[in-house]
Amino acid sequence: MQVAAHAERAAAELPSVRRASAATAQQAAAAAQRLDAALAQIADIARTVQELAAASQGTKQVLETVDKVAFQT
């Protein structure tokens, strides 16, 4: 009799468990979308930092050239 009672309780809880599982799956999908967006933003930031570093190196070379020319006169 106890086994039958447990089976009935489990069967009664099944719809609730399914709803909770579906809600959790939706939350996981939403979190994955937010993570993808954040990773794309981080990649954009990394590209921008690389561009700034390259531009900075170019500026440094120009300033060194100007210094050399300025001290030659």
N, CA, C and O of each residue as an XYZ file, in Angstrom:
292
protein
N       0.818     -1.198      0.000
C       0.000      0.000      0.000
C       0.856      1.254      0.000
O       0.510      2.236     -0.657
N       1.977      1.240      0.731
C       2.825      2.429      0.788
C       3.413      2.749     -0.575
O       3.545      3.918     -0.936
N       3.764      1.732     -1.328
C       4.331      1.952     -2.655
C       3.305      2.627     -3.540
O       3.647      3.537     -4.295
N       2.092      2.214     -3.468
C       1.025      2.806     -4.276
C       0.809      4.264     -3.876
O       0.565      5.107     -4.739
N       0.894      4.567     -2.605
C       0.714      5.942     -2.132
C       1.845      6.829     -2.634
O       1.607      7.961     -3.054
N       3.067      6.323     -2.593
C       4.207      7.091     -3.113
C       4.070      7.319     -4.610
O       4.368      8.402     -5.115
N       3.621      6.305     -5.303
C       3.436      6.425     -6.756
C       2.374      7.468     -7.071
O       2.538      8.258     -8.001
N       1.292      7.477     -6.308
C       0.236      8.470     -6.523
C       0.749      9.884     -6.257
O       0.458     10.810     -7.013
N       1.522     10.043     -5.168
C       2.078     11.368     -4.860
C       3.037     11.822     -5.953
O       3.029     12.983     -6.363
N       3.850     10.901     -6.410
C       4.805     11.243     -7.466
C       4.061     11.636     -8.742
O       4.444     12.595     -9.412
N       3.022     10.914     -9.072
C       2.233     11.225    -10.264
C       1.545     12.579    -10.111
O       1.424     13.327    -11.081
N       1.100     12.890     -8.916
C       0.439     14.173     -8.671
C       1.426     15.330     -8.778
O       1.050     16.425     -9.194
N       2.686     15.098     -8.406
C       3.696     16.157     -8.449
C       4.311     16.337     -9.833
O       4.966     17.348    -10.087
N       4.118     15.396    -10.709
C       4.746     15.427    -12.025
C       4.438     16.696    -12.821
O       5.373     17.268    -13.381
N       3.201     17.174    -12.913
C       2.966     18.419    -13.665
C       3.729     19.611    -13.082
O       4.239     20.456    -13.819
N       3.798     19.665    -11.767
C       4.530     20.757    -11.120
C       6.015     20.675    -11.448
O       6.651     21.696    -11.710
N       6.563     19.481    -11.437
C       7.974     19.286    -11.760
C       8.239     19.657    -13.213
O       9.258     20.274    -13.521
N       7.329     19.284    -14.103
C       7.486     19.628    -15.521
C       7.479     21.140    -15.725
O       8.292     21.671    -16.481
N       6.554     21.839    -15.045
C       6.499     23.310    -15.159
C       7.794     23.933    -14.651
O       8.341     24.843    -15.274
N       8.273     23.443    -13.525
C       9.517     23.980    -12.959
C      10.684     23.717    -13.902
O      11.551     24.572    -14.081
N      10.700     22.540    -14.499
C      11.770     22.200    -15.432
C      11.715     23.094    -16.669
O      12.751     23.551    -17.152
N      10.527     23.340    -17.173
C      10.374     24.217    -18.342
C      10.799     25.642    -18.007
O      11.451     26.305    -18.814
N      10.434     26.106    -16.833
C      10.820     27.461    -16.418
C      12.333     27.560    -16.281
O      12.931     28.558    -16.682
N      12.944     26.540    -15.722
C      14.396     26.537    -15.578
C      15.075     26.527    -16.942
O      16.082     27.207    -17.137
N      14.539     25.770    -17.876
C      15.098     25.728    -19.232
C      14.991     27.091    -19.896
O      15.919     27.519    -20.582
N      13.875     27.778    -19.702
C      13.715     29.125    -20.267
C      14.710     30.093    -19.643
O      15.292     30.921    -20.343
N      14.908     29.997    -18.346
C      15.869     30.866    -17.679
C      17.285     30.589    -18.171
O      18.077     31.515    -18.347
N      17.598     29.333    -18.388
C      18.929     28.973    -18.883
C      19.129     29.518    -20.299
O      20.209     30.012    -20.624
N      18.110     29.434    -21.131
C      18.213     29.962    -22.497
C      18.407     31.478    -22.476
O      19.215     32.013    -23.235
N      17.677     32.159    -21.619
C      17.815     33.615    -21.506
C      19.216     33.979    -21.000
O      19.828     34.930    -21.485
N      19.709     33.228    -20.040
C      21.054     33.490    -19.521
C      22.105     33.254    -20.601
O      23.083     33.996    -20.691
N      21.908     32.234    -21.412
C      22.849     31.954    -22.503
C      22.851     33.094    -23.515
O      23.906     33.466    -24.028
N      21.687     33.646    -23.803
C      21.614     34.786    -24.732
C      22.341     35.995    -24.158
O      23.073     36.679    -24.874
N      22.142     36.260    -22.874
C      22.830     37.394    -22.241
C      24.335     37.172    -22.241
O      25.102     38.110    -22.458
N      24.757     35.949    -22.001
C      26.182     35.624    -22.009
C      26.774     35.829    -23.404
O      27.865     36.382    -23.542
N      26.059     35.388    -24.428
C      26.533     35.583    -25.804
C      26.696     37.072    -26.114
O      27.687     37.480    -26.721
N      25.725     37.877    -25.698
C      25.809     39.318    -25.933
C      26.997     39.928    -25.184
O      27.705     40.778    -25.723
N      27.211     39.495    -23.953
C      28.332     40.013    -23.162
C      29.667     39.620    -23.788
O      30.596     40.427    -23.829
N      29.765     38.389    -24.273
C      31.002     37.941    -24.908
C      31.272     38.720    -26.195
O      32.425     39.020    -26.505
N      30.229     39.045    -26.938
C      30.397     39.852    -28.151
C      30.904     41.247    -27.783
O      31.768     41.793    -28.468
N      30.375     41.819    -26.713
C      30.839     43.135    -26.270
C      32.305     43.070    -25.827
O      33.084     43.975    -26.128
N      32.673     42.023    -25.125
C      34.067     41.875    -24.693
C      34.983     41.757    -25.896
O      36.074     42.325    -25.899
N      34.558     41.029    -26.917
C      35.364     40.897    -28.133
C      35.525     42.260    -28.810
O      36.604     42.583    -29.307
N      34.454     43.061    -28.831
C      34.540     44.413    -29.401
C      35.524     45.269    -28.609
O      36.321     46.005    -29.190
N      35.466     45.173    -27.306
C      36.384     45.942    -26.461
C      37.824     45.520    -26.724
O      38.711     46.369    -26.818
N      38.063     44.228    -26.842
C      39.419     43.734    -27.099
C      39.942     44.262    -28.437
O      41.106     44.650    -28.537
N      39.084     44.277    -29.471
C      39.496     44.826    -30.770
C      39.816     46.313    -30.653
O      40.794     46.786    -31.233
N      39.009     47.038    -29.919
C      39.235     48.467    -29.744
C      40.547     48.721    -29.020
O      41.293     49.628    -29.390
N      40.837     47.933    -27.994
C      42.094     48.091    -27.261
C      43.280     47.822    -28.186
O      44.284     48.532    -28.130
N      43.169     46.809    -29.029
C      44.247     46.518    -29.979
C      44.438     47.675    -30.959
O      45.569     48.042    -31.277
N      43.336     48.246    -31.436
C      43.422     49.386    -32.352
C      44.068     50.583    -31.664
O      44.886     51.283    -32.261
N      43.700     50.815    -30.412
C      44.294     51.924    -29.660
C      45.790     51.708    -29.449
O      46.579     52.649    -29.540
N      46.174     50.473    -29.169
C      47.594     50.176    -28.971
C      48.370     50.431    -30.260
O      49.466     50.991    -30.227
N      47.807     50.023    -31.388
C      48.475     50.244    -32.675
C      48.566     51.738    -32.979
O      49.600     52.218    -33.444
N      47.491     52.469    -32.716
C      47.503     53.915    -32.953
C      48.514     54.601    -32.032
O      49.207     55.530    -32.447
N      48.595     54.150    -30.808
C      49.540     54.710    -29.856
C      50.975     54.490    -30.326
O      51.816     55.383    -30.216
N      51.247     53.310    -30.844
C      52.591     53.016    -31.354
C      52.918     53.938    -32.532
O      54.039     54.431    -32.648
N      51.931     54.165    -33.403
C      52.143     55.082    -34.530
C      52.418     56.496    -34.068
O      53.287     57.175    -34.615
N      51.679     56.945    -33.060
C      51.888     58.284    -32.513
C      53.275     58.393    -31.889
O      53.956     59.406    -32.045
N      53.685     57.354    -31.188
C      55.012     57.351    -30.566
C      56.100     57.496    -31.635
O      57.053     58.252    -31.445
N      55.968     56.792    -32.738
C      56.966     56.873    -33.803
C      57.005     58.270    -34.425
O      58.078     58.788    -34.734
N      55.841     58.870    -34.605
C      55.793     60.232    -35.153
C      56.489     61.196    -34.200
O      57.287     62.025    -34.636
N      56.201     61.100    -32.920
C      56.818     62.002    -31.942
C      58.328     61.797    -31.876
O      59.074     62.767    -31.738
N      58.785     60.566    -31.970
C      60.230     60.319    -31.979
C      60.888     60.951    -33.209
O      61.979     61.514    -33.119
N      60.221     60.851    -34.342
C      60.744     61.462    -35.559
C      60.774     62.963    -35.429
O      61.755     63.593    -35.827
N      59.735     63.555    -34.887
C      59.701     65.015    -34.684
C      60.812     65.434    -33.744
O      61.464     66.449    -33.986
N      61.046     64.689    -32.687
C      62.139     64.995    -31.748
C      63.497     64.963    -32.449
O      64.319     65.861    -32.266
N      63.722     63.927    -33.249
C      64.988     63.820    -33.942
C      65.217     65.001    -34.892
O      66.312     65.560    -34.955
N      64.165     65.366    -35.627
C      64.266     66.482    -36.562
C      64.475     67.778    -35.791
O      65.279     68.608    -36.214
N      63.793     67.978    -34.696
C      63.890     69.195    -33.918
C      65.298     69.391    -33.357
O      65.779     70.523    -33.308
N      65.957     68.339    -32.939
C      67.290     68.452    -32.364
C      68.387     68.529    -33.421
O      69.537     68.804    -33.081
N      68.071     68.297    -34.677
C      69.054     68.385    -35.741
C      69.295     69.840    -36.150
O      70.347     70.164    -36.701
N      68.351     70.687    -35.888
C      68.518     72.090    -36.325
C      69.212     72.940    -35.299
O      69.422     74.132    -35.524
